[in-house]
């Protein structure tokens, strides 16, 4: 195999043979293809794309680079995956809520990509929580609690595990084929029966337009169903943060509030919409209204929060131990008007600048860093009104404050707030 020729072929927009894709992925998995060549290939795909068939083959090869989880035939195994956005802590509340409905949720999650935070980084802000598990332990926790949130083991989609980290630092994150292969390879390795996708678009997402989000959703749903997993998607708005909290420890705290029934209405809306659709799609509930009603009952009774606490304990963590949050630095805006636009990307950059995200592979994360964003699109702001609280102990808070302030565009005229759940595919 001549890897340089494969890279050059994709660079020039050619359609790759199945065998070339298979050899490339297998070589990357066994380290005979180095990072610099896979980085070049990822950049070629970023600019030239892949056909649906190429994407399906690439996805299958990523799965085949490792093991697949197997479950008893009487288990209904489901999962949800988000393409990521600023303040997206949905999985943390969703997994235990679904587990209370009798399905198994083997959630293999990732770390931060670009400006969006990673579920694993958030979970590791919980004292003692272990995200790296052997397959047998992961399976045992899922069987015991109905759910587990962990990283992909070395034996599950190992090619994706390496490529995922590489994309984060090479500017190749927002590529539909690479996103599809990365997400679905982990999902298929879980041994799923049913999958729902949260495809986000906007200033705080990788897909900047609704058309890009729709293209990705249709590609992923097509590939997922073609490979034998019931797959559907919701397109959701990410032109502003989801919820109020952005960071790691602060997002865990907000997810807990959702399961206490006192969380932000937008986070709760997305959690219930995804969960109810997934349960109907899986045949657990008969219709969306009935499903959402039962999910609300699980929140009100405290059963869903108790399930999260039990899962955390199985991972060696303690949900009751208070998570440190850095010193509060209030930020006020010296202008008046209606919030017309929120450049949520700037908020993600602010978290990274303060040490709550990564600039390079292996960078440590300060889980106490965060932002509480206090305004929404359509809100009226008066000069001198607080717009955010920045949680940071260092001088980086000043730089972060400038990024947060620059994220808001005001207009003198009233403006409607955007629709959160745009469409279903």
N, C-alpha and C positions, 0 to 999 in steps of 0.2 A: 504493500500500500504506500502510495506517495501522498502524504498528507498535504504537502504544499500544492499539489495539483488539485486536490479536493477543495482546498481553501480558494485557489484561483478560480476554479469552476463556479463556485458560489459567488465569489466576488464579481464575476462577469455575468451573473444572473442566470446561469444554467441550472437545469433541474438535475439533481443528483440521483444516481442509481441507488436502489435500496441497499445493495452490497457495500457501496462506499459509505453510506450513513452508518451502517452496522459496524463496519471496520473502524471508523473514526471513533464512535462511542465506546466500543470495546477497548480500543487502544487508550482512550482517555481513562477508562475505568481501571486498567491495569498499569497506568502510568507510563506506558510506552509513547503516548502522545503527551508532550509537555504543556504546561499552562499557557505558554506564549503562543503556541499554535492554536489551541482551543480558543484563546482570546481573539486571535485573528479571525477564526471561523465565526465566532459569535458576532464580531463586528460586520463581517460579510453578510451574515443572516439579517442583522439589524437593518442594513441598507437595501438588501435585495429580497428579503423575505423568503418564504417557503410555500410551496403548494400545500393544499390540504393533505394530499397523500404523503408528501415529504414530512409534514408535521406529524402525521399519524405514525409513520415509520420511525421517526426520531424519538417520539414518545415511547413506542414499544421497545426500542433499543435501550432507552434509559431504564425502563422497568426490568428488562432482561439482564441488565448489568449487575443485578443482585437477586435477592430472594423475594418471595411474595408471602404475605401472611395468609394463613388459611384458618377458617372458622367452621364450627359445627354447622350443619345444614339448617338447623332450626334457629340460627341467629340471623337477625336482620341487621346488616352492618352498613352504617351511613356516615357521611361526613359533609362538611361545608368548607369551602375555601374562598377567601377574598383575594382580589388582586392587590389589595393594600391601599391604605389611605391614612391621612393624618388623623390621629385619635381613634383609629379603628381597634376597639377592644372587644368586638362582638364574640369572637370564638371563646373567650374566657367565660362568658355567661351562657353561651349557646350549648357548649358540649355537655355540661352537667344537666341542663334543662332537657335536652334530648334524651340523655341517659335515664332520666326519671320516667320516660315513656316506654321503656322496655327495649329500646334499640341499643346497639353497641356503637360507640364512637371512638375509633382508634385514630385520634387526631395527630398526624405528623405535621409539625409546624416548622417554620423557618425563622431565621434571624432577620434583622433589618435589611432592607434593600433600598439603596438610595436614601431619600429623605423620609421614607415611611418606616415606622418602627416594626420590630419583629415580635411575634407572640412569645417566642422562647426567651428573648431578652426581658420581656415583661414578667413572665413567669419566674424568672431567676431573681426578681426583686423580692420574692417571697422567701423568707428565711428557711434555708435548708432544702429548697426545692431542687430536685435533680431532673434535668432535661435529657441527659444522655443515659439511655437504658439499653440493656441487651434485649433482644427480641423476646425471649421467654418472659422476662420481667414485664415488658410492655404488654404482652398478651395477658399475663396474669392480672395486671392492674385493670385492664379493660374488662376482663371477665368478672373481677371482684366489684368494680364500681360502675361499670357500664361505659366508662370513658377514661381516656388518658390523653394528656397533651405533652408531647415529647418531640425530640428531634429525630430525624431519620438515623437509624443505626448504620453502622458501617456496611451492613449487608443489605439494606433496603435502598434501592435506587442510588448506589454509591456514585455513579457518574453525575447525577444531578446534584448531589451534595457538594461536590467540588465545583461544578459549573455555577451553582447558585451563588457561592461566595465570590467567584471570579467576576460574574456579571455585575455585582454590587460596586466593584471598584474599577470597572472598565467602560462605564457609560453605555452598557448594552441591556439595561433592565427593561425598557419599554418596547420590547419586540414581541408581537403576537405569537409567532411560532415558538420562541424561546420561553415565553410565559406559559403557553399551553403545554409544552413538553415538560417543563419543570413542575407545574402544578399537577398535571394528570399522571405523571410518572409516580409521584409520591402517593397520589390517591389510589391508583391501580395496585401499587405494591401493598396497600393496606388490605386488599381483598374486599373491596366495597361492593355492595349491591346497588347503592343509590347515592347520588352526589348532587348538591346544589352549589352554585357558584354565585358569588357576590362580585359583579363586575363594576368597578367604580370609574367614574369619569369626572374630570374637572381639574381645578388648579392644585388640588392636593392628591391627585392620582397620577398613575403612569399614562393612562389614556386621557388626553386633554380635551377631546371632543366626544360628543355623544355618538357620532358615526364610528369613531375608532373603537369605542366601547362595544357598540353593537357588532362590529366586525369580529372583535375578539370573542364576544359571547357566542356568536353563531359558530365560529371555528371550534371553540372548546366543547360546546354542546354536541356538534356534529362528530367530533373525534371521540368524545366520551361515549355516546350512544353506539357509534360504530364498533367500539371495543368492548361492548357488552355491559356497560354500566349505565343504569338509568340516570340521565343527566339533564338538568335544567339550570336556568340562570335568572337572576334579577339584575337589572342595571340600576345602580343607585348613585345619587349625586354626592360628589366630593369636592364641591366648590367652596366648602367651608369645613372646619373640623367636625368630626363626628363626636358629639358630646362636648364637654367643656375641658376635659383634661387631656394633655398631650405629654407623653413621656413613658416611664416604665412603672414605678411604684404608684404614681398618681392614677394611671389607667387601671391598674389592678383594683385600687380603691373604688374607682367609678364603676367597674364591672360588678363589684360586690354590691354597690348601691342598686344596680339594675336588678339583681337577684333578691334584694330586700324590698323591691317595689317602689323605690324612691330615686331611681336613676333618671338621667336626662331622657326626655320623651323621644328624641330622635334615635338614640341607641336602642331603647326598648322597642321602638317601632321596627327597626331593622332585625333585631333578634327574633321578634315574634313572627315577622313576615317570612324570614328564612326557615325558621323551625316549623311553622305550620305547613308551608309548602312541601318541605322535605318529608314530613310525616305523612301527608296525603299521597305524595308521589311514591312512598314506600308501602302504602297500604295499611298504615297503622291507624290513621284517622280517616273518616269518610269525606269530610269537606273542610274547607279553610276556616269557616266560622266556628265549627265544633272544635277544631284543632286549637285555634287561638284561645278559645274559652278554657280548654283544659290546661293549656300552658300557663295562662294567668292564674289558675287555681294552684298550680305547682309553685309559682312564685309567692303567692299570698300565704300559702301554708308553711313556707320556709324550707320545703323539701328540696328545691333546686339548690339553695345556698348550702344546705347540709351535704348535698351530694358533691358540691365543689370542695368543701372542707375535707370530706373523706378522700377524694381523689388527691388533693394536695398532700394529705397525710401519707398516702400510699407512696408518694414521690419523695418522702422524707421531709416535707415542708410543714409549716405551721401557719395556717391562715390567720390565726388570732394574734400572732406577734405583730406589733405595729411596724410598718415599713417606714424607714427614715425618709423624710422629705426635706430638701434643702431650704435655706432661709428664703422668706418671701420678699420679693421686690415688686411693689405695685408699679404699674405703668399707666399713666394718664395721657389722653390725647388732647392737644390744645386746639382742637377744631370742633365745629358743630356741623351736623348734617345727618343724612341717612346713609347707612352702610350699603354701598352699591356693589362692592366686590371685595372678596377676601382672597388674597394670594396665598393660599394655604401652604404652597411650596416653601414660602419664606419661613413659616412656622417650623416646618421640618428642618430647615437649615439652621434655625436658631437652636433647636435641640442638639444638633450635631456639634455646633460651635461651642456649646456649654459642656460637651462631653457625654451627652445622653445618647449619642449614636456614634457610628464609626466613619472615619475617613479612609481607613485602610483595613485590610483583612487582619484580624487579631487585635485591633484596638480595644482596650478595656472600656467598659461602659460604667458610668456613674448612674446608678438606678434612682438616686434621689433627685436628679435633675428633672425639671418639668415646667409646663406652662398651663395655667388655668386661663382659658380664653373666654371672655365674659360677654362678647357681643356676637350677633348673628346678622346675616344679610337681611336688610329691611328694618333693622333697629334704628331708632333715633338716638344720636349721641350728642351730648352737650359738651362744650369746651370744659376741660378739667375733669371729665368723667373717667373713672378707671375703666380700661379696656382689657386688662390682663394682669395676672399675678405671675411673676417669673420666679421660679424656684431654683436658686443658684447661689453658691457660696463664694464664687470667684469673680474676678474682673470681667470674665466673659459675659456676665450678665448685662453689661453695658452694650456690648456688640449685639447680643440677643435682643435687647430692648429696641435697638434701631431696626433690626429685621422684623420684629413683631409690629412696630409702628408703621413700617413701610408696607406691611401686608394689607392694610385697610385703605380702600378708596371710598371717599364720601361723595355724595351728591345732594344738592339742596331739595330735590324732589323725592317724595315717597316712592318706595319700590317694593314690589312683592317678594316674599321669600320663595326660594326655589322648591320644586317638588322633590321630595327625598327619594321615593321609589319611583323610578321613571317608567320601566316596563319589564315584563316577564318574557323570557324566551325559552 
